Amino acid sequence: MACDLWLVPLVDVLCHSPDNPFAEELAEYDRALAEAGAPPVPVHGYVPGMSGDVAPVAGFDYTALHLLRRAYLLRLSGLPVTPVEDLDGDYQQLLEMFEAAAQQTHLVWHFDHAGAYVPVDFPHPLVTDSLLAGGGPLGSSHGLLRELETVAPALGIDPFHPPPSPPPPGRPTRLDEPAQGYADDGPFARERHVWLGLHAAATRSLAQGSMIVFS
């Protein structure tokens, strides 16, 4: 099952438009951020080169995403990060064993088919009843990037000089179709593929002032 990542530029021409399709979500994110004592989602004035268009940035499958989350939990818990062919229950065991730690991580504690990461720095994912009823926990692009940098060495990636990210999907990927091929064929090929896509999304989110959404 495939998953696409999209960047939503947080510019006034989109966010202040009466036709903004993300208006309800942004209002809910602002409420959750305010309750946590964090600033609201930043909305920037239009500048040349920022059209306000929503664009895909990466694509991968759910299993590969869970494999990367498994690797991060192993790293976080001080356990060896070993490659596996498939999710055979150990990821669920890790979630149960280290649930408290998992709930504090932006990479792990996030829906894999909805929700968002916003370019606001807060320590752990935000969870409210309203968020859970919609897209799930709200993540921070800053926090996501920090966690990606933490797990990168275990996957053979230099987080400060990573390989080029795979190209984004040329069209929206259907849920029931396979994701595009992996960037390499090493033992952590799937984890690396997702890492590169998320890293591209997080860095562009912070550089451009964009929101990351799953679809």
ABEGO torsion letter per residue (X at the ends): XBBBBBBBBBBAAAAABAABAAAAAAAAAAAAAAAAGBBBBBBBBBBBGBAGBBBBABBBBAAAAAAAAAAAAAAAAGBBBBBBABBAGAAAAAAAAAAAAAAABAAABBBAABEBBBBBBBABBBBBAAAAABAEBBBBAAAAAAAAAAAAAAAGBBAABBBBBBBBBABBBBAABBBBBBABABAAAAAAAAAAAAAAAAAAAAAAGBBBBBX
